[in-house]
């Protein structure tokens, strides 16, 4: 006997339309895969009268989310609204009512994950969110289902396609940040307001989720040390290339004895690193376990089609369980309130670029300041001399040093008369 499973949608933008269209187009294949008929019951949208690129069955479209949340024939609710406002209210109501929820909402899961897991657990419901991180790349499922026997040590990821596209163009075409951003917006990779992407907030939500799953400790988004890419200049990419590095916006979470250090910031990666070769809008995540070693997942991290792949994977998994008479509960377990560490706990190598007076003794002054802070110079290069202004540009790499020592030295350098400006400070990841 074929079971019938009702599906309701909250929101139907670009991603939602693709998910609904695929659900309808592949209904026969999905029935064979799951042993259940997946029936679209309701789609709640803000403006039901707006023209859409999909023909829905009569009576499905509604402007009232309550018609999804209160419909007893709906077993699975798919939330593709985004944000932690109305979407959060609806997801909470759905879970409290015993409905299974599939969400692509990274912000909501990052901010309210433990609360939502508790609600799902109390109602014997499933909350799935594969699409919240990495688009079509499976990263949530491996953490929950394939790697629980491991003690995950660290996660390093490129999980924002917009910034990766911008950085790739700056590196390969010598474009300025503004020019690369404009192109990303023209191609639809960046929003008109790109703040969440270029200032690192989107990646911070995602690494917070991954850290919670990997370490069992709640990492609030505000506990992720976050820096964006606006301050990068074309010469940083030129120096990096000459030194054998590329620049990527990395999202990193590391397990320490005294807590979790989660961070998002641009960093130099050796060209030999697998993540260094992830270009354009591609995403990738490396998960380092004590048993499995380092696993790398790479693919399309954004867009309607990859996100649809992840959303429907969750829907089909729940449907398969329901059709078999099993509980589709997929519990990540309670997240304890773990200690989140600041960047003061970091120790790595650093790249510094500064504008200085072009005169004898300046490098010695800089070396003295760094030496007093216990920061050792590994390499230095001077170029971009401006004879009219009497200035030059220095780029230097340090040996391994403590973050607090480097930032303290930078503050001292900014007080030197010979240093016009400290233009950039980037951390070095990978082989150090």
ROVOKE-307778 format. One record per residue (C-alpha): x, y, z; residue in three letters. Coordinates in nm, 3 decimals, always signed. Layout:
<domis>
<east = X&north = Y&up = Z&rest = ALA>
...
</domis>
This chain:
<domis>
<east = +0.000&north = +0.000&up = +0.000&rest = UNK>
<east = +0.132&north = +0.345&up = -0.093&rest = UNK>
<east = +0.123&north = +0.601&up = +0.185&rest = UNK>
<east = +0.017&north = +0.958&up = +0.113&rest = UNK>
<east = +0.225&north = +1.230&up = +0.275&rest = UNK>
<east = +0.108&north = +1.590&up = +0.269&rest = UNK>
<east = +0.360&north = +1.867&up = +0.201&rest = UNK>
<east = +0.313&north = +2.235&up = +0.284&rest = UNK>
<east = +0.539&north = +2.525&up = +0.193&rest = UNK>
<east = +0.611&north = +2.847&up = +0.377&rest = UNK>
<east = +0.746&north = +3.088&up = +0.115&rest = UNK>
<east = +0.801&north = +3.040&up = -0.256&rest = UNK>
<east = +1.074&north = +3.263&up = -0.391&rest = UNK>
<east = +1.334&north = +3.148&up = -0.643&rest = UNK>
<east = +1.439&north = +2.851&up = -0.432&rest = UNK>
<east = +1.084&north = +2.765&up = -0.328&rest = UNK>
<east = +0.961&north = +2.767&up = -0.688&rest = UNK>
<east = +1.238&north = +2.528&up = -0.790&rest = UNK>
<east = +1.164&north = +2.294&up = -0.499&rest = UNK>
<east = +0.788&north = +2.292&up = -0.571&rest = UNK>
<east = +0.840&north = +2.245&up = -0.945&rest = UNK>
<east = +1.077&north = +1.952&up = -0.888&rest = UNK>
<east = +0.841&north = +1.797&up = -0.635&rest = UNK>
<east = +0.558&north = +1.805&up = -0.889&rest = UNK>
<east = +0.762&north = +1.704&up = -1.194&rest = UNK>
<east = +0.928&north = +1.403&up = -1.028&rest = UNK>
<east = +0.635&north = +1.277&up = -0.823&rest = UNK>
<east = +0.644&north = +0.930&up = -0.984&rest = UNK>
<east = +1.016&north = +0.888&up = -0.922&rest = UNK>
<east = +0.982&north = +1.008&up = -0.564&rest = UNK>
<east = +0.696&north = +0.761&up = -0.507&rest = UNK>
<east = +0.920&north = +0.477&up = -0.619&rest = UNK>
<east = +1.206&north = +0.598&up = -0.401&rest = UNK>
<east = +1.006&north = +0.647&up = -0.082&rest = UNK>
<east = +0.705&north = +0.419&up = -0.110&rest = UNK>
<east = +0.483&north = +0.722&up = -0.054&rest = UNK>
<east = +0.288&north = +0.969&up = -0.263&rest = UNK>
<east = +0.408&north = +1.320&up = -0.184&rest = UNK>
<east = +0.106&north = +1.547&up = -0.221&rest = UNK>
<east = +0.141&north = +1.924&up = -0.234&rest = UNK>
<east = -0.132&north = +2.056&up = -0.004&rest = UNK>
<east = -0.065&north = +2.425&up = +0.054&rest = UNK>
<east = +0.188&north = +2.696&up = -0.039&rest = UNK>
<east = +0.173&north = +3.008&up = +0.180&rest = UNK>
<east = +0.316&north = +3.325&up = +0.028&rest = UNK>
<east = +0.304&north = +3.694&up = +0.112&rest = UNK>
<east = +0.133&north = +3.796&up = -0.213&rest = UNK>
<east = -0.081&north = +3.518&up = -0.369&rest = UNK>
<east = -0.176&north = +3.747&up = -0.658&rest = UNK>
<east = +0.176&north = +3.792&up = -0.791&rest = UNK>
<east = +0.260&north = +3.623&up = -1.120&rest = UNK>
<east = +0.479&north = +3.317&up = -1.076&rest = UNK>
<east = +0.684&north = +3.093&up = -1.299&rest = UNK>
<east = +0.498&north = +2.777&up = -1.200&rest = UNK>
<east = +0.143&north = +2.649&up = -1.240&rest = UNK>
<east = +0.013&north = +2.520&up = -0.909&rest = UNK>
<east = -0.285&north = +2.290&up = -0.857&rest = UNK>
<east = -0.607&north = +2.477&up = -0.783&rest = UNK>
<east = -0.657&north = +2.579&up = -0.422&rest = UNK>
<east = -0.295&north = +2.526&up = -0.319&rest = UNK>
<east = -0.176&north = +2.888&up = -0.305&rest = UNK>
<east = -0.270&north = +3.091&up = +0.004&rest = UNK>
<east = -0.170&north = +3.412&up = +0.175&rest = UNK>
<east = -0.230&north = +3.266&up = +0.522&rest = UNK>
<east = +0.052&north = +3.067&up = +0.682&rest = UNK>
<east = -0.203&north = +2.927&up = +0.925&rest = UNK>
<east = -0.354&north = +2.722&up = +0.643&rest = UNK>
<east = -0.023&north = +2.535&up = +0.629&rest = UNK>
<east = +0.043&north = +2.517&up = +1.001&rest = UNK>
<east = -0.310&north = +2.411&up = +1.102&rest = UNK>
<east = -0.383&north = +2.167&up = +0.821&rest = UNK>
<east = -0.395&north = +1.820&up = +0.975&rest = UNK>
<east = -0.329&north = +1.661&up = +0.633&rest = UNK>
<east = +0.015&north = +1.824&up = +0.610&rest = UNK>
<east = +0.291&north = +1.605&up = +0.752&rest = UNK>
<east = +0.600&north = +1.795&up = +0.635&rest = UNK>
<east = +0.642&north = +2.173&up = +0.632&rest = UNK>
<east = +0.914&north = +2.319&up = +0.409&rest = UNK>
<east = +1.029&north = +2.665&up = +0.521&rest = UNK>
<east = +1.208&north = +2.874&up = +0.258&rest = UNK>
<east = +1.127&north = +3.224&up = +0.385&rest = UNK>
<east = +1.458&north = +3.296&up = +0.557&rest = UNK>
<east = +1.551&north = +3.513&up = +0.854&rest = UNK>
<east = +1.453&north = +3.473&up = +1.217&rest = UNK>
<east = +1.134&north = +3.683&up = +1.217&rest = UNK>
<east = +0.811&north = +3.537&up = +1.082&rest = UNK>
<east = +0.995&north = +3.225&up = +0.967&rest = UNK>
<east = +1.103&north = +3.154&up = +1.324&rest = UNK>
<east = +0.749&north = +3.192&up = +1.454&rest = UNK>
<east = +0.613&north = +2.956&up = +1.187&rest = UNK>
<east = +0.881&north = +2.690&up = +1.238&rest = UNK>
<east = +0.820&north = +2.692&up = +1.613&rest = UNK>
<east = +0.445&north = +2.653&up = +1.560&rest = UNK>
<east = +0.494&north = +2.371&up = +1.312&rest = UNK>
<east = +0.726&north = +2.176&up = +1.543&rest = UNK>
<east = +0.509&north = +2.235&up = +1.849&rest = UNK>
<east = +0.218&north = +2.097&up = +1.645&rest = UNK>
<east = +0.409&north = +1.778&up = +1.569&rest = UNK>
<east = +0.480&north = +1.854&up = +1.205&rest = UNK>
<east = +0.814&north = +1.761&up = +1.055&rest = UNK>
<east = +1.008&north = +2.064&up = +0.928&rest = UNK>
<east = +1.263&north = +2.102&up = +0.650&rest = UNK>
<east = +1.435&north = +2.440&up = +0.647&rest = UNK>
<east = +1.702&north = +2.615&up = +0.443&rest = UNK>
<east = +1.723&north = +2.890&up = +0.705&rest = UNK>
<east = +2.082&north = +2.928&up = +0.826&rest = UNK>
<east = +2.014&north = +3.235&up = +1.038&rest = UNK>
<east = +1.729&north = +3.072&up = +1.227&rest = UNK>
<east = +1.915&north = +2.745&up = +1.294&rest = UNK>
<east = +2.232&north = +2.930&up = +1.398&rest = UNK>
<east = +2.049&north = +3.156&up = +1.641&rest = UNK>
<east = +1.782&north = +2.923&up = +1.777&rest = UNK>
<east = +1.910&north = +2.572&up = +1.706&rest = UNK>
<east = +1.900&north = +2.433&up = +2.062&rest = UNK>
<east = +1.549&north = +2.570&up = +2.122&rest = UNK>
<east = +1.421&north = +2.425&up = +1.795&rest = UNK>
<east = +1.580&north = +2.086&up = +1.865&rest = UNK>
<east = +1.412&north = +2.080&up = +2.206&rest = UNK>
<east = +1.075&north = +2.160&up = +2.045&rest = UNK>
<east = +1.119&north = +1.888&up = +1.787&rest = UNK>
<east = +1.226&north = +1.639&up = +2.052&rest = UNK>
<east = +0.927&north = +1.717&up = +2.274&rest = UNK>
<east = +0.683&north = +1.679&up = +1.983&rest = UNK>
<east = +0.850&north = +1.370&up = +1.838&rest = UNK>
<east = +0.904&north = +1.565&up = +1.515&rest = UNK>
<east = +1.200&north = +1.594&up = +1.279&rest = UNK>
<east = +1.384&north = +1.915&up = +1.200&rest = UNK>
<east = +1.611&north = +1.888&up = +0.897&rest = UNK>
<east = +1.830&north = +2.168&up = +0.763&rest = UNK>
<east = +2.083&north = +2.029&up = +0.515&rest = UNK>
<east = +2.023&north = +2.326&up = +0.282&rest = UNK>
<east = +2.118&north = +2.577&up = +0.551&rest = UNK>
<east = +2.491&north = +2.520&up = +0.492&rest = UNK>
<east = +2.671&north = +2.462&up = +0.164&rest = UNK>
<east = +2.375&north = +2.455&up = -0.075&rest = UNK>
<east = +2.391&north = +2.125&up = -0.259&rest = UNK>
<east = +2.702&north = +2.004&up = -0.075&rest = UNK>
<east = +2.615&north = +1.745&up = +0.191&rest = UNK>
<east = +2.786&north = +1.866&up = +0.508&rest = UNK>
<east = +2.513&north = +1.845&up = +0.774&rest = UNK>
<east = +2.431&north = +1.480&up = +0.706&rest = UNK>
<east = +2.794&north = +1.361&up = +0.732&rest = UNK>
<east = +2.836&north = +1.540&up = +1.065&rest = UNK>
<east = +2.518&north = +1.390&up = +1.209&rest = UNK>
<east = +2.506&north = +1.048&up = +1.048&rest = UNK>
<east = +2.845&north = +0.947&up = +0.915&rest = UNK>
<east = +3.103&north = +1.092&up = +1.157&rest = UNK>
<east = +2.958&north = +1.065&up = +1.510&rest = UNK>
<east = +3.220&north = +0.807&up = +1.610&rest = UNK>
<east = +3.489&north = +1.066&up = +1.538&rest = UNK>
<east = +3.616&north = +1.333&up = +1.768&rest = UNK>
<east = +3.602&north = +1.621&up = +1.521&rest = UNK>
<east = +3.904&north = +1.842&up = +1.574&rest = UNK>
<east = +3.849&north = +2.120&up = +1.322&rest = UNK>
<east = +3.639&north = +2.244&up = +1.032&rest = UNK>
<east = +3.767&north = +2.475&up = +0.760&rest = UNK>
<east = +3.534&north = +2.589&up = +0.489&rest = UNK>
<east = +3.467&north = +2.826&up = +0.202&rest = UNK>
<east = +3.091&north = +2.859&up = +0.246&rest = UNK>
<east = +2.993&north = +3.183&up = +0.077&rest = UNK>
<east = +2.983&north = +3.175&up = -0.302&rest = UNK>
<east = +2.947&north = +3.553&up = -0.340&rest = UNK>
<east = +3.271&north = +3.635&up = -0.160&rest = UNK>
<east = +3.455&north = +3.349&up = -0.326&rest = UNK>
<east = +3.352&north = +3.483&up = -0.668&rest = UNK>
<east = +3.469&north = +3.832&up = -0.573&rest = UNK>
<east = +3.804&north = +3.710&up = -0.436&rest = UNK>
<east = +3.860&north = +3.491&up = -0.741&rest = UNK>
<east = +3.812&north = +3.788&up = -0.974&rest = UNK>
<east = +4.038&north = +4.008&up = -0.764&rest = UNK>
<east = +4.308&north = +3.740&up = -0.774&rest = UNK>
<east = +4.282&north = +3.633&up = -1.138&rest = UNK>
<east = +4.182&north = +3.962&up = -1.304&rest = UNK>
<east = +4.339&north = +4.218&up = -1.074&rest = UNK>
<east = +4.001&north = +4.383&up = -1.014&rest = UNK>
<east = +3.929&north = +4.612&up = -0.722&rest = UNK>
<east = +3.681&north = +4.500&up = -0.459&rest = UNK>
<east = +3.420&north = +4.747&up = -0.587&rest = UNK>
<east = +3.453&north = +4.630&up = -0.948&rest = UNK>
<east = +3.438&north = +4.263&up = -0.853&rest = UNK>
<east = +3.133&north = +4.325&up = -0.634&rest = UNK>
<east = +2.956&north = +4.511&up = -0.914&rest = UNK>
<east = +3.010&north = +4.218&up = -1.149&rest = UNK>
<east = +2.882&north = +3.974&up = -0.886&rest = UNK>
<east = +2.566&north = +4.185&up = -0.852&rest = UNK>
<east = +2.516&north = +4.206&up = -1.228&rest = UNK>
<east = +2.540&north = +3.825&up = -1.253&rest = UNK>
<east = +2.297&north = +3.776&up = -0.966&rest = UNK>
<east = +2.555&north = +3.627&up = -0.729&rest = UNK>
<east = +2.536&north = +3.923&up = -0.489&rest = UNK>
<east = +2.233&north = +4.098&up = -0.346&rest = UNK>
<east = +2.179&north = +4.473&up = -0.397&rest = UNK>
<east = +2.274&north = +4.501&up = -0.029&rest = UNK>
<east = +2.570&north = +4.261&up = -0.004&rest = UNK>
<east = +2.641&north = +4.322&up = +0.365&rest = UNK>
<east = +2.565&north = +3.970&up = +0.491&rest = UNK>
<east = +2.801&north = +3.820&up = +0.235&rest = UNK>
<east = +3.095&north = +4.058&up = +0.210&rest = UNK>
<east = +3.108&north = +4.136&up = +0.584&rest = UNK>
<east = +3.114&north = +3.765&up = +0.670&rest = UNK>
<east = +2.782&north = +3.729&up = +0.853&rest = UNK>
<east = +2.641&north = +3.464&up = +0.620&rest = UNK>
<east = +2.950&north = +3.247&up = +0.669&rest = UNK>
<east = +2.936&north = +3.308&up = +1.045&rest = UNK>
<east = +2.582&north = +3.165&up = +1.063&rest = UNK>
<east = +2.694&north = +2.858&up = +0.872&rest = UNK>
<east = +3.010&north = +2.784&up = +1.072&rest = UNK>
<east = +2.814&north = +2.834&up = +1.394&rest = UNK>
<east = +2.579&north = +2.554&up = +1.285&rest = UNK>
<east = +2.864&north = +2.326&up = +1.182&rest = UNK>
<east = +3.053&north = +2.390&up = +1.505&rest = UNK>
<east = +2.746&north = +2.304&up = +1.712&rest = UNK>
<east = +2.700&north = +1.975&up = +1.529&rest = UNK>
<east = +3.069&north = +1.886&up = +1.534&rest = UNK>
<east = +3.143&north = +1.975&up = +1.896&rest = UNK>
<east = +2.803&north = +1.947&up = +2.064&rest = UNK>
<east = +2.847&north = +2.300&up = +2.198&rest = UNK>
<east = +2.623&north = +2.593&up = +2.114&rest = UNK>
<east = +2.822&north = +2.860&up = +1.931&rest = UNK>
<east = +2.603&north = +3.170&up = +1.893&rest = UNK>
<east = +2.667&north = +3.372&up = +1.577&rest = UNK>
<east = +2.795&north = +3.661&up = +1.790&rest = UNK>
<east = +3.052&north = +3.419&up = +1.932&rest = UNK>
<east = +3.210&north = +3.381&up = +1.587&rest = UNK>
<east = +3.495&north = +3.628&up = +1.537&rest = UNK>
<east = +3.397&north = +3.781&up = +1.203&rest = UNK>
<east = +3.582&north = +3.998&up = +0.951&rest = UNK>
<east = +3.481&north = +4.074&up = +0.593&rest = UNK>
<east = +3.667&north = +4.136&up = +0.269&rest = UNK>
<east = +3.600&north = +4.505&up = +0.198&rest = UNK>
<east = +3.950&north = +4.620&up = +0.300&rest = UNK>
<east = +4.136&north = +4.391&up = +0.058&rest = UNK>
<east = +4.322&north = +4.559&up = -0.228&rest = UNK>
<east = +4.459&north = +4.420&up = -0.557&rest = UNK>
<east = +4.818&north = +4.445&up = -0.431&rest = UNK>
<east = +4.738&north = +4.202&up = -0.147&rest = UNK>
<east = +4.660&north = +3.939&up = -0.408&rest = UNK>
<east = +4.977&north = +4.023&up = -0.599&rest = UNK>
<east = +5.194&north = +3.988&up = -0.288&rest = UNK>
<east = +5.014&north = +3.667&up = -0.192&rest = UNK>
<east = +5.075&north = +3.517&up = -0.536&rest = UNK>
<east = +5.445&north = +3.606&up = -0.526&rest = UNK>
<east = +5.472&north = +3.441&up = -0.185&rest = UNK>
<east = +5.294&north = +3.126&up = -0.304&rest = UNK>
<east = +4.954&north = +3.191&up = -0.148&rest = UNK>
<east = +4.596&north = +3.269&up = -0.243&rest = UNK>
<east = +4.345&north = +3.472&up = -0.041&rest = UNK>
<east = +4.013&north = +3.314&up = +0.061&rest = UNK>
<east = +3.738&north = +3.401&up = +0.304&rest = UNK>
<east = +3.759&north = +3.107&up = +0.544&rest = UNK>
<east = +3.511&north = +2.991&up = +0.804&rest = UNK>
<east = +3.696&north = +2.793&up = +1.070&rest = UNK>
<east = +3.594&north = +2.614&up = +1.388&rest = UNK>
<east = +3.850&north = +2.445&up = +1.611&rest = UNK>
<east = +3.821&north = +2.241&up = +1.927&rest = UNK>
<east = +4.048&north = +2.361&up = +2.209&rest = UNK>
<east = +4.087&north = +2.222&up = +2.560&rest = UNK>
<east = +3.914&north = +2.526&up = +2.705&rest = UNK>
<east = +3.645&north = +2.585&up = +2.440&rest = UNK>
<east = +3.565&north = +2.637&up = +2.072&rest = UNK>
<east = +3.734&north = +2.898&up = +1.856&rest = UNK>
<east = +3.509&north = +2.987&up = +1.562&rest = UNK>
<east = +3.612&north = +3.255&up = +1.315&rest = UNK>
<east = +3.540&north = +3.397&up = +0.970&rest = UNK>
<east = +3.801&north = +3.613&up = +0.799&rest = UNK>
<east = +4.009&north = +3.644&up = +0.482&rest = UNK>
<east = +4.327&north = +3.440&up = +0.506&rest = UNK>
<east = +4.631&north = +3.339&up = +0.305&rest = UNK>
<east = +4.631&north = +2.973&up = +0.201&rest = UNK>
<east = +4.929&north = +2.795&up = +0.042&rest = UNK>
<east = +4.860&north = +2.729&up = -0.327&rest = UNK>
<east = +4.904&north = +2.356&up = -0.260&rest = UNK>
<east = +4.605&north = +2.343&up = -0.025&rest = UNK>
<east = +4.287&north = +2.187&up = -0.171&rest = UNK>
<east = +4.076&north = +2.482&up = -0.052&rest = UNK>
<east = +4.308&north = +2.721&up = -0.237&rest = UNK>
<east = +4.183&north = +2.575&up = -0.566&rest = UNK>
<east = +3.813&north = +2.633&up = -0.491&rest = UNK>
<east = +3.726&north = +2.922&up = -0.722&rest = UNK>
<east = +3.424&north = +3.118&up = -0.842&rest = UNK>
<east = +3.094&north = +3.048&up = -0.668&rest = UNK>
<east = +3.204&north = +2.701&up = -0.561&rest = UNK>
<east = +3.200&north = +2.609&up = -0.192&rest = UNK>
<east = +3.398&north = +2.349&up = +0.001&rest = UNK>
<east = +3.424&north = +2.220&up = +0.354&rest = UNK>
<east = +3.701&north = +2.021&up = +0.521&rest = UNK>
<east = +3.612&north = +1.821&up = +0.831&rest = UNK>
<east = +3.900&north = +1.679&up = +1.032&rest = UNK>
<east = +3.815&north = +1.376&up = +1.247&rest = UNK>
<east = +4.046&north = +1.168&up = +1.463&rest = UNK>
<east = +3.934&north = +0.843&up = +1.295&rest = UNK>
<east = +3.835&north = +0.939&up = +0.940&rest = UNK>
<east = +4.110&north = +1.195&up = +0.891&rest = UNK>
<east = +4.042&north = +1.503&up = +0.679&rest = UNK>
<east = +3.741&north = +1.480&up = +0.449&rest = UNK>
<east = +3.671&north = +1.745&up = +0.184&rest = UNK>
<east = +3.328&north = +1.817&up = +0.038&rest = UNK>
<east = +3.310&north = +2.049&up = -0.264&rest = UNK>
<east = +3.045&north = +2.168&up = -0.506&rest = UNK>
<east = +2.786&north = +2.431&up = -0.584&rest = UNK>
<east = +2.719&north = +2.613&up = -0.261&rest = UNK>
<east = +2.431&north = +2.835&up = -0.365&rest = UNK>
<east = +2.159&north = +2.880&up = -0.622&rest = UNK>
<east = +1.809&north = +2.743&up = -0.665&rest = UNK>
<east = +1.905&north = +2.404&up = -0.811&rest = UNK>
<east = +2.172&north = +2.302&up = -0.555&rest = UNK>
<east = +1.956&north = +2.423&up = -0.267&rest = UNK>
<east = +1.661&north = +2.228&up = -0.408&rest = UNK>
<east = +1.878&north = +1.917&up = -0.407&rest = UNK>
<east = +1.945&north = +1.958&up = -0.034&rest = UNK>
<east = +1.587&north = +2.050&up = +0.060&rest = UNK>
<east = +1.435&north = +1.756&up = -0.124&rest = UNK>
<east = +1.696&north = +1.515&up = +0.015&rest = UNK>
<east = +1.560&north = +1.598&up = +0.361&rest = UNK>
<east = +1.198&north = +1.574&up = +0.246&rest = UNK>
<east = +1.255&north = +1.234&up = +0.084&rest = UNK>
<east = +1.439&north = +1.100&up = +0.386&rest = UNK>
<east = +1.151&north = +1.194&up = +0.617&rest = UNK>
<east = +0.897&north = +1.052&up = +0.370&rest = UNK>
<east = +1.088&north = +0.726&up = +0.346&rest = UNK>
<east = +1.079&north = +0.685&up = +0.724&rest = UNK>
<east = +0.710&north = +0.770&up = +0.747&rest = UNK>
<east = +0.625&north = +0.525&up = +0.469&rest = UNK>
<east = +0.814&north = +0.252&up = +0.654&rest = UNK>
<east = +0.632&north = +0.328&up = +0.977&rest = UNK>
<east = +0.949&north = +0.450&up = +1.143&rest = UNK>
<east = +1.014&north = +0.767&up = +1.339&rest = UNK>
<east = +1.190&north = +1.022&up = +1.115&rest = UNK>
<east = +1.340&north = +1.182&up = +1.425&rest = UNK>
<east = +1.694&north = +1.288&up = +1.348&rest = UNK>
<east = +1.821&north = +1.437&up = +1.671&rest = UNK>
<east = +2.154&north = +1.620&up = +1.681&rest = UNK>
<east = +2.142&north = +1.588&up = +2.058&rest = UNK>
<east = +2.151&north = +1.867&up = +2.313&rest = UNK>
<east = +2.407&north = +2.140&up = +2.258&rest = UNK>
<east = +2.570&north = +2.239&up = +2.583&rest = UNK>
<east = +2.650&north = +2.603&up = +2.644&rest = UNK>
<east = +3.015&north = +2.571&up = +2.557&rest = UNK>
<east = +3.287&north = +2.828&up = +2.603&rest = UNK>
<east = +3.358&north = +3.027&up = +2.287&rest = UNK>
<east = +3.707&north = +3.166&up = +2.257&rest = UNK>
<east = +3.817&north = +3.493&up = +2.103&rest = UNK>
<east = +4.097&north = +3.549&up = +1.853&rest = UNK>
<east = +4.333&north = +3.606&up = +2.143&rest = UNK>
<east = +4.358&north = +3.226&up = +2.161&rest = UNK>
<east = +4.492&north = +3.208&up = +1.803&rest = UNK>
<east = +4.853&north = +3.145&up = +1.710&rest = UNK>
<east = +4.956&north = +3.143&up = +1.343&rest = UNK>
<east = +5.162&north = +3.334&up = +1.086&rest = UNK>
<east = +5.062&north = +3.679&up = +0.964&rest = UNK>
<east = +5.088&north = +3.893&up = +0.654&rest = UNK>
<east = +5.117&north = +4.270&up = +0.705&rest = UNK>
<east = +5.107&north = +4.545&up = +0.444&rest = UNK>
<east = +5.188&north = +4.902&up = +0.540&rest = UNK>
<east = +5.269&north = +5.238&up = +0.389&rest = UNK>
<east = +5.584&north = +5.393&up = +0.537&rest = UNK>
<east = +5.819&north = +5.686&up = +0.481&rest = UNK>
<east = +6.078&north = +5.599&up = +0.218&rest = UNK>
<east = +6.388&north = +5.669&up = +0.424&rest = UNK>
<east = +6.672&north = +5.477&up = +0.590&rest = UNK>
<east = +6.608&north = +5.305&up = +0.924&rest = UNK>
<east = +6.233&north = +5.256&up = +0.884&rest = UNK>
<east = +6.253&north = +4.879&up = +0.851&rest = UNK>
<east = +6.478&north = +4.864&up = +1.156&rest = UNK>
<east = +6.217&north = +5.058&up = +1.356&rest = UNK>
<east = +5.944&north = +4.819&up = +1.243&rest = UNK>
<east = +6.159&north = +4.515&up = +1.323&rest = UNK>
<east = +6.229&north = +4.659&up = +1.670&rest = UNK>
<east = +5.858&north = +4.705&up = +1.746&rest = UNK>
<east = +5.773&north = +4.356&up = +1.625&rest = UNK>
<east = +6.068&north = +4.205&up = +1.810&rest = UNK>
<east = +5.966&north = +4.367&up = +2.137&rest = UNK>
<east = +5.623&north = +4.207&up = +2.088&rest = UNK>
<east = +5.791&north = +3.870&up = +2.025&rest = UNK>
<east = +5.689&north = +3.870&up = +1.660&rest = UNK>
<east = +5.965&north = +3.755&up = +1.424&rest = UNK>
<east = +5.982&north = +3.864&up = +1.057&rest = UNK>
<east = +6.013&north = +3.576&up = +0.809&rest = UNK>
<east = +6.019&north = +3.777&up = +0.483&rest = UNK>
<east = +5.984&north = +4.137&up = +0.374&rest = UNK>
<east = +5.943&north = +4.313&up = +0.041&rest = UNK>
<east = +5.944&north = +4.684&up = -0.042&rest = UNK>
<east = +5.783&north = +4.827&up = -0.355&rest = UNK>
<east = +5.536&north = +5.087&up = -0.481&rest = UNK>
<east = +5.766&north = +5.377&up = -0.402&rest = UNK>
<east = +5.590&north = +5.713&up = -0.433&rest = UNK>
<east = +5.871&north = +5.964&up = -0.489&rest = UNK>
<east = +5.636&north = +6.262&up = -0.477&rest = UNK>
<east = +5.497&north = +6.166&up = -0.137&rest = UNK>
<east = +5.822&north = +6.014&up = -0.019&rest = UNK>
<east = +5.654&north = +5.687&up = +0.078&rest = UNK>
<east = +5.693&north = +5.319&up = +0.003&rest = UNK>
<east = +5.485&north = +5.007&up = +0.059&rest = UNK>
<east = +5.614&north = +4.721&up = +0.270&rest = UNK>
<east = +5.473&north = +4.369&up = +0.272&rest = UNK>
<east = +5.604&north = +4.129&up = +0.532&rest = UNK>
<east = +5.536&north = +3.781&up = +0.659&rest = UNK>
<east = +5.589&north = +3.681&up = +1.020&rest = UNK>
<east = +5.686&north = +3.355&up = +1.175&rest = UNK>
<east = +5.427&north = +3.190&up = +1.396&rest = UNK>
<east = +5.308&north = +3.434&up = +1.660&rest = UNK>
<east = +5.024&north = +3.498&up = +1.902&rest = UNK>
<east = +4.733&north = +3.711&up = +1.776&rest = UNK>
<east = +4.749&north = +3.940&up = +2.078&rest = UNK>
<east = +5.118&north = +4.002&up = +2.019&rest = UNK>
<east = +5.060&north = +4.092&up = +1.654&rest = UNK>
<east = +4.763&north = +4.321&up = +1.716&rest = UNK>
<east = +4.953&north = +4.491&up = +2.001&rest = UNK>
<east = +5.251&north = +4.548&up = +1.774&rest = UNK>
<east = +5.025&north = +4.694&up = +1.505&rest = UNK>
<east = +4.888&north = +4.948&up = +1.751&rest = UNK>
<east = +5.243&north = +5.051&up = +1.837&rest = UNK>
<east = +5.339&north = +5.070&up = +1.470&rest = UNK>
<east = +5.047&north = +5.303&up = +1.402&rest = UNK>
<east = +5.197&north = +5.542&up = +1.655&rest = UNK>
<east = +5.533&north = +5.561&up = +1.478&rest = UNK>
<east = +5.594&north = +5.874&up = +1.274&rest = UNK>
<east = +5.760&north = +5.664&up = +1.005&rest = UNK>
<east = +5.448&north = +5.447&up = +0.951&rest = UNK>
<east = +5.182&north = +5.627&up = +0.750&rest = UNK>
<east = +4.928&north = +5.342&up = +0.763&rest = UNK>
<east = +4.901&north = +4.971&up = +0.840&rest = UNK>
<east = +4.687&north = +4.880&up = +0.539&rest = UNK>
<east = +4.625&north = +4.509&up = +0.591&rest = UNK>
<east = +4.672&north = +4.227&up = +0.838&rest = UNK>
<east = +4.584&north = +3.877&up = +0.718&rest = UNK>
<east = +4.626&north = +3.546&up = +0.895&rest = UNK>
<east = +4.798&north = +3.253&up = +0.726&rest = UNK>
<east = +4.627&north = +2.913&up = +0.736&rest = UNK>
<east = +4.746&north = +2.572&up = +0.628&rest = UNK>
<east = +5.114&north = +2.489&up = +0.645&rest = UNK>
<east = +5.265&north = +2.734&up = +0.894&rest = UNK>
</domis>
